[in-house]
Amino acid sequence: MEELIRNKCVLPSVAVAQARIESANYTSNIAVSNKNLFGIKYHRCKYVAGKRDGHAVFASYRDNIACYCDIQQRYLNKI
């Protein structure tokens, strides 16, 4: 939760709930092997370290959270 707040995530509690759902309570193969708690598909950005099974691979969960918050901000700015 602290990392979400540090990255200026809107509604961190919703982000935590989404991560739990997307990652099967933090146990899915994508969550563990890709360090991808949110099921983020592969795309090019400074946080993505690679691609596996069509999903982004992150070097750390911290990078995954930063990417999620960045994506969230881009979508919210369009609204």
N, C-alpha and C positions, 0 to 999 in steps of 0.2 A: 504494500500500500504506500509506503514512504517513497519508493521509486516512482510510482505513478504521480504522486503529488509533486515530487521534485521535477518531473517532466511536464508539469502543468496539464495533466490529464483532467478533462472535464468528467465529473461523476466517477471518481475512482472506484466506488463500490460497485458500479455497473461494470466497469472494466474487470474487476476481480470475478464477478459472477460470470461474465463472458469467458474469461480464461478458464474457469472451472468447467464450464459446459464444453467449450471447444477442445479442451485437453483431457476430457474424461477424468476430471478431478486430478489433473496434473500427472496422469499416468499413460497417456497415449504415446505411441511410437513417435509421432511428429513432435510432441511436446518434449520428450526426453532426448531423442537422437538429434533433432534439429534445434533444440532449445527454443521452440516456437510454441508458446502457450496459447496463442490466439488463432492458430491455424492460418496465418498470413501466407498467401500465395506468393510465389517467387516474383520479384520485381527488382529493378535496379535502384538502390539507394545506398547511402554511406553506411547503413547499419547491417545490410545483408551481406553475409560472407559466402553464400553459395546457394545451391539448389539441390533438393532431394525429393523425389516423389511429387514434383510440381509445387512444393512448398519452399518457402525461404528457410535457409539455414542461418543461424546466428552464432557468433562466437561466444556470446554470453546471454543469459536471461536479461541482463541490464540493457543490452543492445536491442533485444526483442521488445522490451517495454518502451524504450525510446522510439523505436520504429512505430509501434502501435500508437503512441501519443502523437507522433508526427502525422500519421495517416488520419487520425481523428481530427486534428487541427485543420488539415487541408479540407476534409469533408465539411466541417463546421463553418469554415470560411466561405464555402460555396452557398451556404443556406442563407 
